[in-house]
């Protein structure tokens, strides 16, 4: 390894880029040329369009890769794509054999040619012109192979690929690292995402080629920012090169002598007075282009290059209190799954849609739950100022054989995403234990609930997944990145010898106790609410034709459970269909319950701001398929009631009161503590909080004045109301009045009996 020096670039405050995102962070393109260098020799041929494909069998495997093999009766498929999108192949589980003939120019004498597959789901074996090239494993990152010798022989070629993406047979011992695409409730249970789902290219470079590239921001202050660049370059012979870095209008040159073969080169570049990247709640989110050229010293030709778009910022999370560029932030977030089952066909707008909906709801962060998405999502997050909690694609339990491959994919994830300022935290593994998927609460396990007990008990005994696998992944992420926090796993309760646990998955109001009991839990176990990264409740969607509502109450319940994720046993406890005369009534009640659970949980966690809560993540934002689920937006993008409840609960300034019980008796003195939470970066001096109680025959009002500090939670008062002898609705409204506000109002209701 060679470590080169650093240089300070001139200020780039005026150079922040707000142009459309690059099509690729790593795919070489011509790029801007310096007048002192000859034009870049890098170019590419994209192998998109119609390929042929056929399910694999032993006979075909022996000959399908040969140039003279006849595939006239094979199925035509589109690449990039998923084979399930082709009607003739939609029911197969693979493997699938692909063939494609293409024409590429014969390279010049000093050129090198590479085959690059940007995404194969999940494993692949690759042949070119009847010769074996190599294998791939891992769906989200590119694989690249040198094919120079073959390309000198002719200009017409045959590419053949065998792709395997079998769904796991044993969910307790998985061997494919596919996360949400192989296990979980995000996608249809029978969906197979297999295929060559990202573009395929033939790339031509000069004699020195970049094999791996990584860009990280290691420092960012008002005075300076530091970028760390790491390249693995391959050269045919020993030679001298100049590594030219361009950022914010200046150039940094580093001369290196390379040995034949692979060389790892690292250097840093400083930027003076940078325009820093902020999450949208704290400031603007400028991004900047960074270009690195490998210039051959002997003839001043660009042999290869890389381009990124990045931002200058630092992230720190201590005891689950988040800081961005040194500014403390209470992080309001939500989990997102794959934008659609066939992720390869999603448009950039579809990929950004969840981010826009989250931001419109007043959220700061999305948790990319148990999968790594396409790069367009992260580019959109950078531009929208949305933080990203990034899971590796590991969910529940894996076989011991997966460790080496998982560590490799953790390194690839850093190369793939480290330059994005939005990516704020790595999580190696979600719930590295097994939970009974068939939820069936019993009277003997009320309170915490059967699911909670089943998830907590296995965590008290040693576990290879939790200890060995997750420890290895955390170490790999720390070593390869080091610029953002890493947690080994999510949803792990305190256990010997790790008494702190991690973030929490709390299901008060659904699997566990009533949502009102969350406050008692928080007082008893404050560590349990430092960061709650999964909570919520299920509700039927607005677009519900698949539920057959006209058949009420005789819906196809078994199918709704098996195919659409409905947890009927929990609904029977929380919002039983037996209590409603129609599907519409049941849906309305279930959505109201979901909204109440989300709202009350968010209000409690905001009231505990920094003492000890650092934020939260609701589970989850939207559905990628028809389902009865935890989503707040259904598969046709219709918001459920819970989305609006979340939006109201996440306003920058909000009054929060203790929720009254569902029913109250006349004469009882009802006492409610009132707090005001402000996420604003400035104080609200001489603010006024007004409270009003309204019932059938009267009203009562209170008013409190004072200052509300910036980024704080302030206890305002404790109001007391003797419940009047007027049966019916009793409503409390709380308003915050200030010249800088639009008078946010929060309401609570109970019934006088």
Secondary structure by P-SEA (a helix, b strand, c coil): cccccccccccccccccccccccccccccccccccccccccbbbbbbccbbbbbbbcccccccccccccccccbbbbbcccccccccccccccccbbbbbbbccccccccbbbbbbbccccccbbbbcccccccccccccbbbbbbaaaaaaacccbbbbbbbbbbcccccccccccccccccccccccccccccccbbbbbcccccccccbbbbbbccccccbbbbbbbbbccccccbbbbbbbbcccbbbbbbbbbcccbbbbbbbbbbcccccccccccbbbbbbbbbbbbccccccccccbbbbbbbbbbbbbcccbbbccccccbbbbbbbcccccccccccccccaaaaaaaaaacccccccccccccaaaaaaaaaabbbbbccccccccccccaaaaaaaaaaaaaaaccccccccbbbccccccccccccccccccccccaaaaaaaaaaacccccccaaaaaaaaaaaaacccbbbbcccccccccccccccccccccccccccccaaaaaaaacccccccccbbbbbbbcccccccccccccccaaaaaaaccccaaaaaaacccccccccaaaaaaaaaaaaaaaaaaaaaaaaaaccccccccccccccccccccccccccccccccaaaaaaaaaaccbbbbcccccccccccbbbbbbbbbbbcccccccbbbbbbbbbccccbbbbbbbbbbccccccccbbbbbcccccccbbbbbbbbbcccccbbbbbbbbbcc
